[in-house]
Amino acid sequence: MTRCAVVRLYTRSAYFWNATKRRSCRCQLNLHPNSLRGRLVRISDLLGRDLADATTRLDLFLALESCALLPDTISYDLHAGGS
């Protein structure tokens, strides 16, 4: 997995674990508001889905949780915010 993919995964996880509250998310990630906004726009563009849509958020959250349960995937603790 590339560094960019890991950063996007970490950002999505933090976003969901902070209940999509951008301020909490950017504090956890230690990001400037514009940096977080840019990452979320990039994620949305890559997926072709709107992160403001509740169904999209649910789909992505379940996908992230599923990845955490699968063997041979990136070693990544979603509940600990990627640490």
Residue, then its C-alpha position, 0 to 999 in steps of 0.5 A: m500500500t502506498r504512503c498516500a493510500v495509508v494517509r487516506l485510510y488514516t484520514r477516513s478512519a479518523y473522520f468516522w471515529n470523530a463522528t464526522k466532526r471536522r474539528s475533532c478529526r483535524c485535532q487528532l490528525n494535527l492538521h490545518p482545517n484546509s489540509l483536512r478539507g483538501r484530503l476529504v475532497r480528494i477522498s470524495d473525488l477518488l471514490g466518486r461519492d459524496l462524504a456528506d451523504a449518510t449512506t456513503r458514510l455508512d458504506l465507507f465505515l463498514a468497509l473500513e471495519s471489514c478491512a480491520l477484520l480481514p487477515d493479510t491486510i494492512s496492519y492498522d488499528l482503526h479504533a486507536g486512530g491508526s496507531 
